[in-house]
């Protein structure tokens, strides 16, 4: 995820994520048990830690995301006036670009949101730049509140080689699910019912185009957004377990299959039929979805992180749905998982204070603040009251696809280089610079080089 990110790992996928490959680059040093404080040395009484200033880097910059972080930071400092939060909030892209260098500097932040990918968190773990949180998980009960499937998304072996198991190196706040936002008012005007099957979705796109509407909104200048669109379409044709092998970088998968070819061809067909907004490959992500809030387009394939902003702008005119069930039958398959976890850097001056902060912003009370501001809590979701109709749609969709084991990982998590490969390849595919076969062969090469296949 990578989303707004994002790219993120799917929830409810079990603990068997034996991914055995090294993250490239970084320091030659490796994390060992010394990176974690001794269990008896953990101090959980934040009020007794003396005067502390914590520098926190996050990427919660959009409306609902920014509100929940500002609220929680204010409440934390009110409860613990001895701890001052110095917040640095950056866009996802800026955070990814600057975090690697920041962690090696003399003034490294204390707490950071680190993308779960091997090229980010995995490499930071390998370079001994993040704190092993296992003792804090026991002390604060995170190992009881957070299901193993959620903790897996921020777990690595101490040497950074294995992803999805081992020790905990971060704590996420939010869940994520990619689905289909639609302008319900426009659907009604066009006489279209919300599609329940892929055939109905195809018909809705054709009807919208014939009546002068833009069927699909996409801003793909940053390249990663097309990965979310492809992930949804891939679930139409490809089995969830096959997608998981590819997304987790597990051996035994294959990009060049008839099912993935159908998915790639479907994107090309949408281009050929003029279903996307004009110039989508050269438009930024944010202006594209912001245009959707102003009545441009009928459908927006995107993630739950846009929920609060879309609801604020469109009120009851916008709704959210999971993609239809695969053509082969079964339940919906779509990309999803957790937001970027919060981690403690090895250069944090007071790691106990940093852990107390993470505990506060991931507590049951924090989950309510997240929900109140239109965000999707990654745990205890069912206990929260959605703040509006769109949030209800998203909360319900996340719960349904999680329970049905339909969440699959973000595809750019597969290898340390897959983010760049996937983004560039899909942008070229949508620009018709490469064929579906050539696109899939490029993805297979990246995946195959990593897994040794």
Secondary structure as GFF3:
##gff-version 3
##sequence-region A 1 453
A	DSSP	beta_strand	2	3	.	.	.	ID=ss1
A	DSSP	beta_strand	6	6	.	.	.	ID=ss2
A	DSSP	beta_strand	19	20	.	.	.	ID=ss3
A	DSSP	three_ten_helix	33	35	.	.	.	ID=ss4
A	DSSP	three_ten_helix	39	41	.	.	.	ID=ss5
A	DSSP	three_ten_helix	46	48	.	.	.	ID=ss6
A	DSSP	beta_strand	52	58	.	.	.	ID=ss7
A	DSSP	alpha_helix	63	79	.	.	.	ID=ss8
A	DSSP	beta_strand	83	89	.	.	.	ID=ss9
A	DSSP	alpha_helix	92	104	.	.	.	ID=ss10
A	DSSP	beta_strand	111	114	.	.	.	ID=ss11
A	DSSP	pi_helix	118	122	.	.	.	ID=ss12
A	DSSP	alpha_helix	123	126	.	.	.	ID=ss13
A	DSSP	alpha_helix	134	140	.	.	.	ID=ss14
A	DSSP	alpha_helix	142	145	.	.	.	ID=ss15
A	DSSP	alpha_helix	148	151	.	.	.	ID=ss16
A	DSSP	three_ten_helix	152	154	.	.	.	ID=ss17
A	DSSP	beta_strand	155	156	.	.	.	ID=ss18
A	DSSP	beta_strand	162	163	.	.	.	ID=ss19
A	DSSP	beta_strand	167	168	.	.	.	ID=ss20
A	DSSP	beta_strand	175	183	.	.	.	ID=ss21
A	DSSP	alpha_helix	184	190	.	.	.	ID=ss22
A	DSSP	alpha_helix	198	210	.	.	.	ID=ss23
A	DSSP	beta_strand	216	217	.	.	.	ID=ss24
A	DSSP	alpha_helix	225	237	.	.	.	ID=ss25
A	DSSP	alpha_helix	240	247	.	.	.	ID=ss26
A	DSSP	alpha_helix	258	272	.	.	.	ID=ss27
A	DSSP	three_ten_helix	280	282	.	.	.	ID=ss28
A	DSSP	alpha_helix	285	293	.	.	.	ID=ss29
A	DSSP	beta_strand	299	303	.	.	.	ID=ss30
A	DSSP	three_ten_helix	304	306	.	.	.	ID=ss31
A	DSSP	alpha_helix	307	314	.	.	.	ID=ss32
A	DSSP	three_ten_helix	315	317	.	.	.	ID=ss33
A	DSSP	beta_strand	318	321	.	.	.	ID=ss34
A	DSSP	beta_strand	334	338	.	.	.	ID=ss35
A	DSSP	beta_strand	341	344	.	.	.	ID=ss36
A	DSSP	alpha_helix	351	361	.	.	.	ID=ss37
A	DSSP	alpha_helix	364	372	.	.	.	ID=ss38
A	DSSP	three_ten_helix	381	383	.	.	.	ID=ss39
A	DSSP	alpha_helix	389	403	.	.	.	ID=ss40
A	DSSP	beta_strand	407	408	.	.	.	ID=ss41
A	DSSP	three_ten_helix	411	413	.	.	.	ID=ss42
A	DSSP	alpha_helix	418	430	.	.	.	ID=ss43
A	DSSP	alpha_helix	436	451	.	.	.	ID=ss44
###
